[in-house]
Amino acid sequence: MTDVLITGAGMSPFGRTEHTTGRQHAVYAVKAALADAGIAWSRVDAAFGGSDAAGLADTLVAQLGLTGLPFVNVKNGCATGGSALVSAVNAIRGGMAEVVVAVGFDKHPRGAFDPSPADWGLDEAYGRDGLMVTTQFFGMKIRRYMYDHGISSRTLGLVAEKAYRNGALNPNAWRRTPMDADEILASGMVSDPLTRYMFCSPGEGAAALVLCAASAIGNPTGVPVTLRSAVVRSRRFGSFEVFSPWIAGGALSSVTRDAAAAAFEAAGVAPGDVDVCQLQDTESGAEVMHMAECGFCEDGEQEKLIASRATEIGGSLPVNTDGGCIANGEPIGASGLRQVCEVVRQLRGQAGDRQVPGGPRVGFTHVYGAPGVSACTVLTR
């Protein structure tokens, strides 16, 4: 199988800006990734990218250069960035291209996401009855998980506390003011047991990667990272998902477990080999559940691991070293590629104040989106 290397990674600052469009964020990120790789846009053979609400990615060629390359739009909810990355990898491994760009970007207005039931194949009554409010789903799912596996509300507060602490070390993060767990727990209930500061916010930003076949890069200017695997999976029967919170009976299936297991198998790497990881943390409970679903611990072990600071930057399993979605916000198209950019920097030893000590060599990323789509990657130095 053709080795795929990440030779360039670039991001715009995340957050909210009044006069910058989502497309402008994307152009900034692509140019930063190209500069990091030390190549010109004219060297790129193909591109894949998308956003949920900020426009068509293929139109970025108007600013990047009209070179005639194939540029494919990707839209797959919160897994848009991860899906663009899978497409880029497949283009290289399939012989379509040697140098490919993957980009994800978005710009969301203030307030909660406002999805239309029809777009998800649901009856309008689903929205009329308030079931399209995603905070309710996240509250229901983590409340059941806490009951089944002995997770406390304080653990949810500690997850968010870590996110804001790590975000304060990240110059691209939106939320850069540390908060302690007590303040987070007292910040006002949104959907029990999740409080205001346990959630990420819709925002804006972009992230981009330059990927190459190993035979194409010659002498790279940066430190290449090998992308061992990149997979996307959708939900199976028996899952409990956003906009589909039902229980079929028996053991629940999990799209995250499926995607993570497939990524590790394809990479020939085990969860215990991972030195740094990024897990979808739309809210604190998501990070807790995804630790187990991605294979890093058993269900219920999170309580002890988080209390012992194992998931901190200097711990045995650093999670969301850049602050995750809670500190960076959630521009839907960009989140999956932001995660990969962070792991690339960690594996290169270029993460600055948030650098994981000891020279991490294996990284993992995971993104989850409605109504049950997950994308995972394994990267090595």
Secondary structure, DSSP 4 states (H G I P E B T S, - for coil): ---EEEEEEEEPPPB--SS--HHHHHHHHHHHHHHHHT--GGG--EEEEE-SSS--GGGGHHHH------EEE---GGGHHHHHHHHHHHHHHTTS-SEEEEEEEEE--SSS----GGGGT--HHHHHTTTT-HHHHHHHHHHHHHHHHT--HHHHHHHHHHHHHHHTT-TT-S--S---HHHHHTS-EEETTEEGGGB--B-EEEEEEEEEEGGG-SS-SS--EEEEEEEEEE--TT--BTTB----SSSPP-HHHHHHHHHHHHHT--GGG-SEEEE--SBHHHHHHHHHHTTSS-TTTHHHHHHTTTTSTTSSS-B-TT-HHHHH-B-TTTHHHHHHHHHHHHHHT--GGGPPTT---EEEEEEEETTTEEEEEEEE-
